[in-house]
Amino acid sequence: MPRRHGFSGPSSDGDDQEMTALEAITNAILQEVKEAAHQAHKQHPKVVQIVIYESSV
């Protein structure tokens, strides 16, 4: 289950940078999937599986 960043107190700059990087990666993956969908009409459909693991250290 996703954590709420504002709930556990103020976040540090490292957390903000990590969240920004994760959002950028997610947006890049979604953009790649959208572009591939336009080209997939001529090819067999492909399966995309996104797995996100969260661990507490």
PDB file with SEQRES, HELIX, SHEET and CRYST1 records, atoms N, CA, C and O in Angstrom:
SEQRES   1 A   57  MET PRO ARG ARG HIS GLY PHE SER GLY PRO SER SER ASP          
SEQRES   2 A   57  GLY ASP ASP GLN GLU MET THR ALA LEU GLU ALA ILE THR          
SEQRES   3 A   57  ASN ALA ILE LEU GLN GLU VAL LYS GLU ALA ALA HIS GLN          
SEQRES   4 A   57  ALA HIS LYS GLN HIS PRO LYS VAL VAL GLN ILE VAL ILE          
SEQRES   5 A   57  TYR GLU SER SER VAL                                          
HELIX    1 AA1 ASP A   13  GLN A   39  1                                  27    
CRYST1    1.000    1.000    1.000  90.00  90.00  90.00 P 1           1          
ATOM      1  N   MET A   1       0.844  -1.170   0.000  1.00  0.00           N  
ATOM      2  CA  MET A   1       0.000   0.000   0.000  1.00  0.00           C  
ATOM      3  C   MET A   1       0.891   1.235   0.000  1.00  0.00           C  
ATOM      4  O   MET A   1       1.873   1.272   0.741  1.00  0.00           O  
ATOM      5  N   PRO A   2       0.583   2.240  -0.800  1.00  0.00           N  
ATOM      6  CA  PRO A   2       1.450   3.408  -0.882  1.00  0.00           C  
ATOM      7  C   PRO A   2       1.462   4.212   0.410  1.00  0.00           C  
ATOM      8  O   PRO A   2       0.464   4.289   1.127  1.00  0.00           O  
ATOM      9  N   ARG A   3       2.591   4.796   0.683  1.00  0.00           N  
ATOM     10  CA  ARG A   3       2.709   5.638   1.867  1.00  0.00           C  
ATOM     11  C   ARG A   3       2.295   7.059   1.532  1.00  0.00           C  
ATOM     12  O   ARG A   3       2.440   7.512   0.397  1.00  0.00           O  
ATOM     13  N   ARG A   4       1.788   7.741   2.515  1.00  0.00           N  
ATOM     14  CA  ARG A   4       1.485   9.162   2.352  1.00  0.00           C  
ATOM     15  C   ARG A   4       2.672   9.925   2.900  1.00  0.00           C  
ATOM     16  O   ARG A   4       2.981   9.839   4.088  1.00  0.00           O  
ATOM     17  N   HIS A   5       3.338  10.673   2.033  1.00  0.00           N  
ATOM     18  CA  HIS A   5       4.574  11.325   2.431  1.00  0.00           C  
ATOM     19  C   HIS A   5       4.338  12.448   3.432  1.00  0.00           C  
ATOM     20  O   HIS A   5       5.187  12.670   4.295  1.00  0.00           O  
ATOM     21  N   GLY A   6       3.232  13.155   3.354  1.00  0.00           N  
ATOM     22  CA  GLY A   6       2.975  14.248   4.268  1.00  0.00           C  
ATOM     23  C   GLY A   6       2.525  13.787   5.634  1.00  0.00           C  
ATOM     24  O   GLY A   6       2.508  14.584   6.572  1.00  0.00           O  
ATOM     25  N   PHE A   7       2.164  12.536   5.779  1.00  0.00           N  
ATOM     26  CA  PHE A   7       1.602  12.029   7.025  1.00  0.00           C  
ATOM     27  C   PHE A   7       2.673  11.756   8.074  1.00  0.00           C  
ATOM     28  O   PHE A   7       2.410  11.895   9.269  1.00  0.00           O  
ATOM     29  N   SER A   8       3.869  11.372   7.655  1.00  0.00           N  
ATOM     30  CA  SER A   8       4.894  10.961   8.609  1.00  0.00           C  
ATOM     31  C   SER A   8       5.858  12.091   8.971  1.00  0.00           C  
ATOM     32  O   SER A   8       6.961  11.821   9.444  1.00  0.00           O  
ATOM     33  N   GLY A   9       5.475  13.324   8.765  1.00  0.00           N  
ATOM     34  CA  GLY A   9       6.327  14.444   9.115  1.00  0.00           C  
ATOM     35  C   GLY A   9       6.922  15.081   7.879  1.00  0.00           C  
ATOM     36  O   GLY A   9       6.615  14.681   6.756  1.00  0.00           O  
ATOM     37  N   PRO A  10       7.765  16.064   8.083  1.00  0.00           N  
ATOM     38  CA  PRO A  10       8.348  16.759   6.926  1.00  0.00           C  
ATOM     39  C   PRO A  10       9.295  15.844   6.156  1.00  0.00           C  
ATOM     40  O   PRO A  10      10.051  15.074   6.748  1.00  0.00           O  
ATOM     41  N   SER A  11       9.244  15.938   4.850  1.00  0.00           N  
ATOM     42  CA  SER A  11      10.116  15.105   4.024  1.00  0.00           C  
ATOM     43  C   SER A  11      11.416  15.844   3.756  1.00  0.00           C  
ATOM     44  O   SER A  11      11.451  17.073   3.699  1.00  0.00           O  
ATOM     45  N   SER A  12      12.468  15.086   3.596  1.00  0.00           N  
ATOM     46  CA  SER A  12      13.765  15.699   3.310  1.00  0.00           C  
ATOM     47  C   SER A  12      13.918  15.899   1.814  1.00  0.00           C  
ATOM     48  O   SER A  12      13.104  15.414   1.028  1.00  0.00           O  
ATOM     49  N   ASP A  13      14.965  16.615   1.422  1.00  0.00           N  
ATOM     50  CA  ASP A  13      15.218  16.855   0.002  1.00  0.00           C  
ATOM     51  C   ASP A  13      15.482  15.554  -0.726  1.00  0.00           C  
ATOM     52  O   ASP A  13      15.123  15.422  -1.896  1.00  0.00           O  
ATOM     53  N   GLY A  14      16.105  14.583  -0.060  1.00  0.00           N  
ATOM     54  CA  GLY A  14      16.377  13.287  -0.675  1.00  0.00           C  
ATOM     55  C   GLY A  14      15.093  12.571  -1.042  1.00  0.00           C  
ATOM     56  O   GLY A  14      15.006  11.955  -2.104  1.00  0.00           O  
ATOM     57  N   ASP A  15      14.096  12.644  -0.174  1.00  0.00           N  
ATOM     58  CA  ASP A  15      12.806  12.019  -0.462  1.00  0.00           C  
ATOM     59  C   ASP A  15      12.124  12.698  -1.643  1.00  0.00           C  
ATOM     60  O   ASP A  15      11.531  12.034  -2.492  1.00  0.00           O  
ATOM     61  N   ASP A  16      12.211  14.025  -1.692  1.00  0.00           N  
ATOM     62  CA  ASP A  16      11.605  14.766  -2.799  1.00  0.00           C  
ATOM     63  C   ASP A  16      12.288  14.427  -4.116  1.00  0.00           C  
ATOM     64  O   ASP A  16      11.625  14.260  -5.139  1.00  0.00           O  
ATOM     65  N   GLN A  17      13.607  14.325  -4.089  1.00  0.00           N  
ATOM     66  CA  GLN A  17      14.344  13.978  -5.303  1.00  0.00           C  
ATOM     67  C   GLN A  17      14.021  12.560  -5.743  1.00  0.00           C  
ATOM     68  O   GLN A  17      13.889  12.293  -6.938  1.00  0.00           O  
ATOM     69  N   GLU A  18      13.892  11.652  -4.786  1.00  0.00           N  
ATOM     70  CA  GLU A  18      13.560  10.263  -5.111  1.00  0.00           C  
ATOM     71  C   GLU A  18      12.163  10.180  -5.726  1.00  0.00           C  
ATOM     72  O   GLU A  18      11.955   9.450  -6.694  1.00  0.00           O  
ATOM     73  N   MET A  19      11.212  10.919  -5.174  1.00  0.00           N  
ATOM     74  CA  MET A  19       9.851  10.917  -5.699  1.00  0.00           C  
ATOM     75  C   MET A  19       9.817  11.530  -7.094  1.00  0.00           C  
ATOM     76  O   MET A  19       9.113  11.029  -7.970  1.00  0.00           O  
ATOM     77  N   THR A  20      10.563  12.601  -7.309  1.00  0.00           N  
ATOM     78  CA  THR A  20      10.635  13.235  -8.625  1.00  0.00           C  
ATOM     79  C   THR A  20      11.240  12.281  -9.643  1.00  0.00           C  
ATOM     80  O   THR A  20      10.761  12.197 -10.774  1.00  0.00           O  
ATOM     81  N   ALA A  21      12.283  11.566  -9.255  1.00  0.00           N  
ATOM     82  CA  ALA A  21      12.912  10.594 -10.157  1.00  0.00           C  
ATOM     83  C   ALA A  21      11.951   9.457 -10.476  1.00  0.00           C  
ATOM     84  O   ALA A  21      11.874   9.016 -11.622  1.00  0.00           O  
ATOM     85  N   LEU A  22      11.221   8.980  -9.479  1.00  0.00           N  
ATOM     86  CA  LEU A  22      10.258   7.900  -9.701  1.00  0.00           C  
ATOM     87  C   LEU A  22       9.143   8.349 -10.637  1.00  0.00           C  
ATOM     88  O   LEU A  22       8.718   7.585 -11.504  1.00  0.00           O  
ATOM     89  N   GLU A  23       8.665   9.577 -10.472  1.00  0.00           N  
ATOM     90  CA  GLU A  23       7.630  10.107 -11.363  1.00  0.00           C  
ATOM     91  C   GLU A  23       8.149  10.243 -12.790  1.00  0.00           C  
ATOM     92  O   GLU A  23       7.422   9.960 -13.742  1.00  0.00           O  
ATOM     93  N   ALA A  24       9.396  10.672 -12.946  1.00  0.00           N  
ATOM     94  CA  ALA A  24       9.982  10.814 -14.278  1.00  0.00           C  
ATOM     95  C   ALA A  24      10.120   9.458 -14.961  1.00  0.00           C  
ATOM     96  O   ALA A  24       9.837   9.329 -16.152  1.00  0.00           O  
ATOM     97  N   ILE A  25      10.551   8.458 -14.215  1.00  0.00           N  
ATOM     98  CA  ILE A  25      10.681   7.109 -14.778  1.00  0.00           C  
ATOM     99  C   ILE A  25       9.316   6.571 -15.177  1.00  0.00           C  
ATOM    100  O   ILE A  25       9.161   5.990 -16.251  1.00  0.00           O  
ATOM    101  N   THR A  26       8.324   6.764 -14.310  1.00  0.00           N  
ATOM    102  CA  THR A  26       6.971   6.286 -14.607  1.00  0.00           C  
ATOM    103  C   THR A  26       6.413   6.966 -15.847  1.00  0.00           C  
ATOM    104  O   THR A  26       5.818   6.306 -16.699  1.00  0.00           O  
ATOM    105  N   ASN A  27       6.598   8.273 -15.958  1.00  0.00           N  
ATOM    106  CA  ASN A  27       6.115   8.997 -17.139  1.00  0.00           C  
ATOM    107  C   ASN A  27       6.821   8.535 -18.401  1.00  0.00           C  
ATOM    108  O   ASN A  27       6.196   8.439 -19.458  1.00  0.00           O  
ATOM    109  N   ALA A  28       8.111   8.247 -18.310  1.00  0.00           N  
ATOM    110  CA  ALA A  28       8.853   7.761 -19.475  1.00  0.00           C  
ATOM    111  C   ALA A  28       8.344   6.394 -19.916  1.00  0.00           C  
ATOM    112  O   ALA A  28       8.214   6.131 -21.112  1.00  0.00           O  
ATOM    113  N   ILE A  29       8.058   5.528 -18.955  1.00  0.00           N  
ATOM    114  CA  ILE A  29       7.528   4.200 -19.288  1.00  0.00           C  
ATOM    115  C   ILE A  29       6.162   4.326 -19.941  1.00  0.00           C  
ATOM    116  O   ILE A  29       5.891   3.666 -20.945  1.00  0.00           O  
ATOM    117  N   LEU A  30       5.297   5.168 -19.382  1.00  0.00           N  
ATOM    118  CA  LEU A  30       3.961   5.338 -19.950  1.00  0.00           C  
ATOM    119  C   LEU A  30       4.023   5.931 -21.354  1.00  0.00           C  
ATOM    120  O   LEU A  30       3.250   5.535 -22.226  1.00  0.00           O  
ATOM    121  N   GLN A  31       4.929   6.871 -21.580  1.00  0.00           N  
ATOM    122  CA  GLN A  31       5.093   7.456 -22.912  1.00  0.00           C  
ATOM    123  C   GLN A  31       5.564   6.394 -23.903  1.00  0.00           C  
ATOM    124  O   GLN A  31       5.094   6.353 -25.040  1.00  0.00           O  
ATOM    125  N   GLU A  32       6.487   5.539 -23.476  1.00  0.00           N  
ATOM    126  CA  GLU A  32       6.981   4.465 -24.343  1.00  0.00           C  
ATOM    127  C   GLU A  32       5.866   3.481 -24.685  1.00  0.00           C  
ATOM    128  O   GLU A  32       5.783   2.996 -25.813  1.00  0.00           O  
ATOM    129  N   VAL A  33       5.015   3.190 -23.710  1.00  0.00           N  
ATOM    130  CA  VAL A  33       3.892   2.283 -23.955  1.00  0.00           C  
ATOM    131  C   VAL A  33       2.914   2.905 -24.942  1.00  0.00           C  
ATOM    132  O   VAL A  33       2.407   2.215 -25.826  1.00  0.00           O  
ATOM    133  N   LYS A  34       2.642   4.205 -24.801  1.00  0.00           N  
ATOM    134  CA  LYS A  34       1.732   4.887 -25.728  1.00  0.00           C  
ATOM    135  C   LYS A  34       2.282   4.871 -27.147  1.00  0.00           C  
ATOM    136  O   LYS A  34       1.545   4.610 -28.098  1.00  0.00           O  
ATOM    137  N   GLU A  35       3.583   5.150 -27.296  1.00  0.00           N  
ATOM    138  CA  GLU A  35       4.192   5.140 -28.621  1.00  0.00           C  
ATOM    139  C   GLU A  35       4.181   3.739 -29.216  1.00  0.00           C  
ATOM    140  O   GLU A  35       3.954   3.574 -30.415  1.00  0.00           O  
ATOM    141  N   ALA A  36       4.422   2.743 -28.399  1.00  0.00           N  
ATOM    142  CA  ALA A  36       4.418   1.363 -28.878  1.00  0.00           C  
ATOM    143  C   ALA A  36       3.012   0.930 -29.271  1.00  0.00           C  
ATOM    144  O   ALA A  36       2.849   0.103 -30.168  1.00  0.00           O  
ATOM    145  N   ALA A  37       1.994   1.479 -28.611  1.00  0.00           N  
ATOM    146  CA  ALA A  37       0.615   1.114 -28.927  1.00  0.00           C  
ATOM    147  C   ALA A  37       0.245   1.567 -30.332  1.00  0.00           C  
ATOM    148  O   ALA A  37      -0.510   0.886 -31.026  1.00  0.00           O  
ATOM    149  N   HIS A  38       0.768   2.707 -30.754  1.00  0.00           N  
ATOM    150  CA  HIS A  38       0.483   3.198 -32.100  1.00  0.00           C  
ATOM    151  C   HIS A  38       1.128   2.306 -33.154  1.00  0.00           C  
ATOM    152  O   HIS A  38       0.577   2.135 -34.242  1.00  0.00           O  
ATOM    153  N   GLN A  39       2.278   1.744 -32.847  1.00  0.00           N  
ATOM    154  CA  GLN A  39       2.976   0.883 -33.786  1.00  0.00           C  
ATOM    155  C   GLN A  39       2.497  -0.557 -33.699  1.00  0.00           C  
ATOM    156  O   GLN A  39       2.779  -1.350 -34.597  1.00  0.00           O  
ATOM    157  N   ALA A  40       1.785  -0.911 -32.650  1.00  0.00           N  
ATOM    158  CA  ALA A  40       1.387  -2.295 -32.417  1.00  0.00           C  
ATOM    159  C   ALA A  40       0.236  -2.741 -33.309  1.00  0.00           C  
ATOM    160  O   ALA A  40      -0.067  -3.933 -33.358  1.00  0.00           O  
ATOM    161  N   HIS A  41      -0.406  -1.832 -34.005  1.00  0.00           N  
ATOM    162  CA  HIS A  41      -1.518  -2.213 -34.864  1.00  0.00           C  
ATOM    163  C   HIS A  41      -1.058  -3.170 -35.953  1.00  0.00           C  
ATOM    164  O   HIS A  41      -1.832  -4.009 -36.412  1.00  0.00           O  
ATOM    165  N   LYS A  42       0.181  -3.050 -36.363  1.00  0.00           N  
ATOM    166  CA  LYS A  42       0.718  -3.900 -37.413  1.00  0.00           C  
ATOM    167  C   LYS A  42       1.338  -5.178 -36.857  1.00  0.00           C  
ATOM    168  O   LYS A  42       1.543  -6.135 -37.603  1.00  0.00           O  
ATOM    169  N   GLN A  43       1.633  -5.207 -35.582  1.00  0.00           N  
ATOM    170  CA  GLN A  43       2.307  -6.343 -34.966  1.00  0.00           C  
ATOM    171  C   GLN A  43       1.388  -7.007 -33.948  1.00  0.00           C  
ATOM    172  O   GLN A  43       0.301  -6.515 -33.648  1.00  0.00           O  
ATOM    173  N   HIS A  44       1.855  -8.133 -33.430  1.00  0.00           N  
ATOM    174  CA  HIS A  44       1.111  -8.802 -32.368  1.00  0.00           C  
ATOM    175  C   HIS A  44       1.201  -7.960 -31.096  1.00  0.00           C  
ATOM    176  O   HIS A  44       2.229  -7.332 -30.843  1.00  0.00           O  
ATOM    177  N   PRO A  45       0.147  -7.943 -30.305  1.00  0.00           N  
ATOM    178  CA  PRO A  45       0.195  -7.156 -29.068  1.00  0.00           C  
ATOM    179  C   PRO A  45       1.238  -7.718 -28.099  1.00  0.00           C  
ATOM    180  O   PRO A  45       1.443  -8.929 -28.023  1.00  0.00           O  
ATOM    181  N   LYS A  46       1.880  -6.830 -27.374  1.00  0.00           N  
ATOM    182  CA  LYS A  46       2.891  -7.220 -26.403  1.00  0.00           C  
ATOM    183  C   LYS A  46       2.346  -6.993 -25.002  1.00  0.00           C  
ATOM    184  O   LYS A  46       1.454  -6.171 -24.795  1.00  0.00           O  
ATOM    185  N   VAL A  47       2.887  -7.723 -24.052  1.00  0.00           N  
ATOM    186  CA  VAL A  47       2.468  -7.618 -22.666  1.00  0.00           C  
ATOM    187  C   VAL A  47       3.510  -6.799 -21.913  1.00  0.00           C  
ATOM    188  O   VAL A  47       4.711  -7.040 -22.036  1.00  0.00           O  
ATOM    189  N   VAL A  48       3.041  -5.836 -21.138  1.00  0.00           N  
ATOM    190  CA  VAL A  48       3.924  -5.021 -20.315  1.00  0.00           C  
ATOM    191  C   VAL A  48       3.547  -5.268 -18.866  1.00  0.00           C  
ATOM    192  O   VAL A  48       2.385  -5.132 -18.483  1.00  0.00           O  
ATOM    193  N   GLN A  49       4.538  -5.631 -18.063  1.00  0.00           N  
ATOM    194  CA  GLN A  49       4.301  -5.857 -16.647  1.00  0.00           C  
ATOM    195  C   GLN A  49       5.195  -4.914 -15.868  1.00  0.00           C  
ATOM    196  O   GLN A  49       6.413  -4.906 -16.051  1.00  0.00           O  
ATOM    197  N   ILE A  50       4.594  -4.125 -15.007  1.00  0.00           N  
ATOM    198  CA  ILE A  50       5.348  -3.193 -14.170  1.00  0.00           C  
ATOM    199  C   ILE A  50       5.233  -3.674 -12.731  1.00  0.00           C  
ATOM    200  O   ILE A  50       4.133  -3.807 -12.195  1.00  0.00           O  
ATOM    201  N   VAL A  51       6.375  -3.930 -12.117  1.00  0.00           N  
ATOM    202  CA  VAL A  51       6.406  -4.401 -10.738  1.00  0.00           C  
ATOM    203  C   VAL A  51       7.191  -3.390  -9.922  1.00  0.00           C  
ATOM    204  O   VAL A  51       8.330  -3.062 -10.253  1.00  0.00           O  
ATOM    205  N   ILE A  52       6.581  -2.902  -8.863  1.00  0.00           N  
ATOM    206  CA  ILE A  52       7.248  -1.943  -7.983  1.00  0.00           C  
ATOM    207  C   ILE A  52       7.364  -2.578  -6.603  1.00  0.00           C  
ATOM    208  O   ILE A  52       6.364  -2.922  -5.973  1.00  0.00           O  
ATOM    209  N   TYR A  53       8.590  -2.725  -6.155  1.00  0.00           N  
ATOM    210  CA  TYR A  53       8.849  -3.288  -4.838  1.00  0.00           C  
ATOM    211  C   TYR A  53       9.192  -2.160  -3.880  1.00  0.00           C  
ATOM    212  O   TYR A  53       9.910  -1.223  -4.231  1.00  0.00           O  
ATOM    213  N   GLU A  54       8.677  -2.263  -2.686  1.00  0.00           N  
ATOM    214  CA  GLU A  54       9.009  -1.277  -1.666  1.00  0.00           C  
ATOM    215  C   GLU A  54       9.534  -2.031  -0.457  1.00  0.00           C  
ATOM    216  O   GLU A  54       8.904  -2.970   0.029  1.00  0.00           O  
ATOM    217  N   SER A  55      10.666  -1.618   0.009  1.00  0.00           N  
ATOM    218  CA  SER A  55      11.225  -2.266   1.189  1.00  0.00           C  
ATOM    219  C   SER A  55      11.566  -1.197   2.215  1.00  0.00           C  
ATOM    220  O   SER A  55      11.938  -0.078   1.864  1.00  0.00           O  
ATOM    221  N   SER A  56      11.440  -1.545   3.450  1.00  0.00           N  
ATOM    222  CA  SER A  56      11.827  -0.616   4.509  1.00  0.00           C  
ATOM    223  C   SER A  56      13.200  -1.043   5.012  1.00  0.00           C  
ATOM    224  O   SER A  56      13.436  -2.208   5.330  1.00  0.00           O  
ATOM    225  N   VAL A  57      14.074  -0.084   5.071  1.00  0.00           N  
ATOM    226  CA  VAL A  57      15.459  -0.385   5.454  1.00  0.00           C  
ATOM    227  C   VAL A  57      15.737   0.175   6.820  1.00  0.00           C  
ATOM    228  O   VAL A  57      16.847   0.031   7.332  1.00  0.00           O  
TER     229      VAL A  57                                                      
END                                                                             
